[in-house]
Each structure stands twice: as C-alpha cells, then as structure tokens.
C-alpha cells in the first residue's frame, strides 16, 4: 500500500529547500569574507578619526544637538 502524504507539508518543505538553496547562493555571491569586513570596519574607523580631527572646538553638528534644540518648521 502507498504511504499517505500530507501535500501541504510536502509543498512547504519543498519551498523551504528552495529558499535555503537560494540563500546559500546569495551568501556566496554577495557575502564578504571576515577579512573584508574587518578591513571595511578599520577604514570606517580611520575616516571617523580623520573627520573628528578636523572638527572645530565647540562646533555642533545636527546629530550632536540635544532633541530640545533641534530646528523646527514653525516659521
């Protein structure tokens, strides 16, 4: 006698396998190695240091302002 199969479960399992295969391909295609990630982090840290070194004393950037001092459009 044939085995009874729940078609809903089979369909969902097939979809999971397809998605996992696609995710694996994308990780290979778009993923970065650990060395590449570390290099990018080091570059970003260096860029922040260089930018911070060029700031004038007392200079405020919009992100440095406290929330109560943010500009408003109530003009």
C-alpha positions in Angstrom: 0.0 0.0 0.0 1.1 3.6 -0.7 2.3 5.9 2.1 -0.2 8.6 3.0 1.4 12.0 2.4 0.2 15.4 3.5 0.6 17.5 0.4 0.6 20.8 2.4 3.7 19.6 4.3 5.4 18.4 1.1 4.8 21.8 -0.6 6.1 23.7 2.4 9.2 21.5 2.7 9.9 22.0 -1.0 9.6 25.8 -0.6 12.0 25.7 2.4 14.6 23.7 0.5 14.3 26.1 -2.5 14.7 29.2 -0.2 17.7 27.7 1.6 19.4 26.9 -1.8 18.7 30.5 -2.9 20.0 31.9 0.4 23.2 29.8 0.1 23.8 31.1 -3.4 23.2 34.7 -2.3 25.7 34.2 0.6 28.3 33.0 -1.9 27.5 35.7 -4.4 27.1 38.8 -2.1 28.7 37.8 1.1 32.0 39.2 2.3 34.8 37.4 4.0 35.8 38.1 7.6 39.0 39.9 6.3 36.9 42.1 4.0 34.5 43.0 6.9 37.4 43.8 9.2 39.1 45.9 6.6 36.0 47.9 6.0 35.5 48.5 9.8 39.1 49.7 10.0 38.6 52.1 7.1 35.4 53.5 8.6 37.1 54.0 12.0 40.0 55.8 10.3 37.6 58.0 8.3 35.8 58.9 11.6 39.1 59.8 13.3 40.2 62.0 10.4 36.8 63.7 10.3 36.8 64.2 14.1 40.3 65.7 13.9 39.1 68.4 11.5 36.2 69.5 13.8 36.4 72.9 15.2 36.1 73.3 19.0 32.5 74.0 20.0 31.2 73.1 16.6 27.9 71.4 16.7 26.6 69.1 14.0 22.8 68.4 13.7 23.3 64.9 15.3 25.2 66.4 18.3 22.3 68.7 19.3 20.1 67.7 22.1 16.5 66.9 21.0 15.1 70.1 22.5 17.4 72.2 20.4 16.5 70.7 17.0 15.3 73.2 14.4 11.6 73.3 13.8 9.5 74.3 10.8 7.2 76.6 12.8 8.3 79.6 10.9 
